[in-house]
Amino acid sequence: MKKIALLGALLLFIGCNKKIVKKEDIQLLNGYWEINKVYFSDGSSKEYKASPMVDFFKIDSLKGFRTKVQPKIGGTFNSNKDSDKVVITEKEGTFTIHYTNDLTEREEEILNLSKDSFSVKDNEQITYVYIRYQPIEL
């Protein structure tokens, strides 16, 4: 029961703060991000303690790309060279990321965005929470 209440409070908080994303904030998407947590439409969630893949965004003037990369020791990355074209649109103060590649098209609404984290919600009402990738230093 506590989990449901916590999830409800979090979703309410995210929902009430939709308008905090500003056009000038979009440049904060640039860089490396890893999924931290996923909230599913049925109320369940999954936390990711570590992920072998990281998303890299490069956005300029609301257009750019996103690609998956694999961190390597020493601060470099392996990439499979597959990427999604990204176009970000604004409607009534809400920003949406539109992804396209050779196989699919999809979109996610940006719920919040800061220099250290962001969250998006897809058409299936699944919320993805990302944190800025920090390389592991040995």
C-alpha positions in Angstrom: 0.0 0.0 0.0 2.9 2.4 0.8 4.3 1.8 -2.7 1.1 2.7 -4.3 0.8 5.9 -2.2 4.4 6.8 -3.0 3.9 6.2 -6.7 0.8 8.2 -6.7 2.5 11.1 -5.0 5.4 10.9 -7.4 3.1 10.9 -10.5 1.1 13.8 -9.0 4.3 15.7 -8.4 5.5 15.0 -12.0 2.1 15.8 -13.4 1.8 19.1 -11.6 5.3 20.2 -12.7 4.8 19.6 -16.5 5.1 23.3 -17.2 8.6 23.6 -15.7 10.3 22.7 -19.0 11.2 25.8 -21.0 12.5 26.0 -24.5 15.9 27.1 -23.3 16.1 24.0 -21.1 16.0 21.6 -24.1 19.8 22.0 -24.6 20.2 20.2 -21.2 19.3 17.0 -23.0 22.7 17.0 -24.7 25.0 14.4 -23.4 24.9 10.9 -21.9 22.0 9.6 -19.9 21.1 6.3 -18.2 17.7 5.0 -17.2 17.2 5.1 -13.5 13.6 4.0 -13.0 10.6 3.1 -15.1 7.0 3.5 -13.9 4.5 1.3 -15.7 0.9 2.1 -16.4 -0.3 -0.6 -14.0 1.4 1.1 -11.0 4.4 -1.1 -10.9 8.0 0.1 -11.3 11.4 -1.1 -12.1 14.7 0.4 -10.8 17.9 0.1 -12.7 21.0 0.1 -10.6 23.3 -0.1 -13.6 22.8 -0.4 -17.3 25.2 -1.7 -19.9 23.9 0.9 -22.4 23.6 4.7 -22.2 21.6 7.1 -24.3 23.5 9.9 -26.0 21.5 13.0 -27.2 22.8 15.7 -29.5 20.1 18.4 -29.9 20.5 21.8 -31.7 17.5 24.0 -32.5 15.0 21.3 -31.4 16.5 18.8 -33.8 19.2 16.2 -33.5 19.7 12.5 -32.7 19.8 9.9 -30.0 22.0 6.9 -30.0 22.7 4.0 -27.7 26.3 3.6 -26.6 28.2 1.2 -24.3 30.6 2.8 -21.8 34.1 1.4 -21.8 36.8 1.7 -19.1 38.8 4.8 -19.7 35.8 7.0 -20.5 35.2 6.0 -24.1 32.1 4.4 -25.7 31.3 1.7 -28.2 28.4 2.5 -30.6 26.5 0.4 -33.0 26.0 3.5 -35.2 22.2 3.1 -35.1 20.5 6.3 -34.1 17.1 7.9 -34.0 16.4 11.2 -35.6 15.0 13.5 -33.0 12.6 16.5 -33.4 11.2 18.2 -30.4 7.9 20.1 -30.7 6.1 22.4 -28.3 2.3 22.6 -27.9 0.6 24.5 -25.2 3.7 24.6 -23.1 4.4 20.9 -23.4 7.5 19.6 -25.2 7.4 16.2 -27.0 10.3 14.3 -28.4 9.6 12.6 -31.7 11.9 9.7 -32.6 12.2 8.2 -36.1 14.5 5.6 -37.5 14.3 3.2 -40.5 11.9 0.9 -38.6 9.7 2.9 -36.2 8.4 6.2 -35.1 7.4 7.1 -31.6 7.1 10.0 -29.2 7.6 10.9 -25.6 6.3 13.9 -23.6 9.0 15.6 -21.5 7.7 15.7 -17.9 10.6 17.4 -16.3 14.2 18.3 -17.3 17.2 19.5 -15.3 20.9 19.3 -15.7 21.1 16.1 -13.7 17.8 14.3 -14.6 14.8 14.2 -16.8 11.7 12.1 -17.2 9.4 11.3 -20.2 6.1 9.6 -20.7 5.3 7.5 -23.8 2.0 6.8 -25.5 1.5 3.7 -23.4 1.7 5.9 -20.2 5.1 4.4 -19.2 7.3 7.0 -17.5 11.1 6.7 -17.9 13.3 8.6 -15.4 16.9 9.3 -16.6 19.9 10.5 -14.7 23.0 12.0 -16.1 25.6 9.3 -16.8 28.6 9.4 -14.5 31.5 7.2 -15.6 32.7 4.8 -13.0 36.2 5.7 -12.0 38.7 3.0 -10.9 
